[in-house]
Amino acid sequence: MEVGSSNSSGQLSGLVVDTRRKHREELEQLEKMDNGISLLQRIKNKLLHHLLSSSLDVLRFLNNVDSKPDPLLPQTTGAVNSTWDQWFERPKEAKRCGCFIL
């Protein structure tokens, strides 16, 4: 506690400053901050839990989709028409190829 200066008669001439009030206010502010931090941590944990469960659901879905063939695409084991291969392979004779890419 801080006390002002005293005069010759022994009476206090200054005001008494209560530092305990200031400390109580700071303690209340710290408690509010702690409550806010714990609330944010609980929210973060809930979001992480939700994100983890969602990612597992997506992973299961992708595994399920990947394991089944696409019903809209025909299933072929090889080339349907072997003449189409000529368009996707390099020519057998290098001299025959007269194309130049600029």
Secondary structure as UniProt FT lines:
FT   TURN            8..9
FT   HELIX           19..67
FT   TURN            71..72
FT   HELIX           82..84
FT   HELIX           85..88
FT   TURN            94..96
//
